[in-house]
Amino acid sequence: MRAPLLVALGAALWATDTLFRHPLVQQISPFTIVYFEHIFATAISFIYLMCTRDRKQIWMAPKEIFAVAFVGIFGSALATVLFTMSFEFINPSVAILLQKTQPVFVILLSFLLLGEKLGRWFFFWASIACMAAYFVSFPTGFRFSDFYSGEAKGCFLALIAAGLWAISTTTGKLVLRKSPASVVSFWRFFFGLVALYGLSRHFDVMQVEIPFVPGQPGVMKSLFVMALVPGFLGVSVYYSGLQKVSASAASILELSFPVCALAINAYFLHFHLTGTQYMAAGALILAMIGVSRNSRT
């Protein structure tokens, strides 16, 4: 019973992320936010790891290192940048709901790449999830002229991030079979930071806004708390539970994330959805439960 609670608690901690990420997007670039978030998260996770017995297992086998590097680069770095960018275009609650389409991506990828069988009702629930995601994104309908709108860009970015997180969740689950959660968390953030540093060195559009640091201590405080609570604590608690919870069960337990996020965003940030979006959100959550229960992964 403890493991499922840890998965749900870790996902719930992620819900506090918007309290920091959305205000920060108004002040500095999404890339800068994610870059400093990874600096703090890498430092925090390393210090914690060195204070535990797990430090003796910090060096993993090459196969596990490669897998966690993939998670860090694509799941922790790139997906988080895209997710943060989506906040510039759409309601954060919409971005979070679209992020919960992950189980559909996970099961389809398992079917296409690993040859795993699909549940009998998978396509039924997946169709409902797609329709619900559509109405969450475009509650009044979609016109061709909206294709180039900010809303469409934001939804597209959030869905790409969801796909990358889906692949990373599956990969991370495999690594956790042989390595402690604290070790996986550290390497995830470390490889994410290395990837972000490399991008900042080679792409002009991904530059870190260093000048903001001395004059805006409030920004640094928000970045640190975001890295500590939804970042380090959320990921560590979630991985601790994921070690003993199936992927399909975890997909259901993770629904504590959008549920808590909707409440937090509405109460603290005054981000409300329309009636149609709330109905679509309910349908999406129901569909994700159906998808997870009908998976055979």
Beta strands, then each sheet from edge to edge (+ up, - down):
end
